[in-house]
Amino acid sequence: MRTTLTLEPDVALKLKKRMAEQKLTLKDAINQALRIGLETPESKRKKPFKVEPFALGVLPGIDPDKMNQLLDQLEVEHYIQKFGR
């Protein structure tokens, strides 16, 4: 397959360096780089992250959606105990 390819300057420099080191033609160097880049070995594929839900065990009367309010209240009470009014 014939195509026109525009390379970024840094990529072109790396490609020229590889061509010189391994005595490759432009075609061979590009094909080699593309083969390496397009391969996705099974061992490198990450397992999907799975969230396992669990019960918080919150006591009756405590709304888990208002934990910030509870924390604020506890901080105020601690401050009052430590420094007084």
C-alpha positions in Angstrom: 0.0 0.0 0.0 1.4 3.4 -0.9 0.6 6.4 1.2 1.9 9.9 2.2 3.1 10.2 5.7 3.9 13.4 7.6 6.2 12.9 10.6 6.7 15.1 13.5 10.4 16.4 13.7 11.2 14.4 16.9 9.8 11.2 15.4 11.7 11.7 12.1 14.9 12.2 14.1 14.4 9.0 16.0 13.5 7.1 12.8 16.7 8.4 11.1 18.7 7.3 14.1 17.3 3.8 14.0 17.8 3.6 10.3 21.5 4.4 10.7 22.0 2.1 13.7 20.3 -0.9 12.2 21.1 -0.1 8.5 17.4 -0.1 7.5 15.6 1.5 4.7 12.9 4.0 5.5 10.2 1.5 4.5 11.7 -1.2 6.7 12.2 1.2 9.7 8.6 2.5 9.5 7.1 -1.0 9.1 9.2 -2.3 12.1 8.1 0.6 14.3 4.5 0.2 13.3 4.5 -3.5 14.0 6.0 -2.9 17.5 3.5 -0.1 18.2 0.4 -2.0 17.0 1.1 -5.2 18.9 -0.7 -5.6 22.2 0.5 -8.7 23.9 -2.1 -10.3 26.1 0.3 -10.0 29.1 0.3 -6.2 28.9 -3.5 -5.9 28.8 -4.8 -4.7 32.1 -7.7 -6.3 33.8 -10.7 -4.1 34.0 -11.0 -2.4 37.4 -14.0 -3.6 39.3 -15.6 -1.9 42.2 -17.0 -4.3 44.8 -19.8 -2.5 46.8 -20.3 -3.3 50.5 -22.6 -2.2 53.2 -21.3 0.6 55.4 -23.0 -0.6 58.4 -24.3 2.9 59.3 -26.4 3.0 62.4 -30.1 3.9 62.1 -30.7 7.6 62.3 -27.3 8.5 60.6 -27.7 9.8 57.1 -24.6 8.8 55.1 -25.2 11.7 52.7 -24.7 14.1 55.6 -21.4 12.9 56.9 -19.8 16.3 56.2 -22.3 17.9 58.5 -21.5 15.4 61.2 -17.8 16.0 60.8 -18.3 19.7 61.1 -20.3 19.3 64.2 -17.7 17.1 65.8 -14.9 19.5 64.9 -16.8 22.4 66.5 -17.4 20.3 69.7 -13.7 19.5 69.8 -12.7 23.1 69.4 -15.1 24.2 72.2 -13.7 21.6 74.5 -10.1 22.5 73.7 -10.4 26.3 73.7 -13.7 27.1 75.3 -16.1 29.7 73.9 
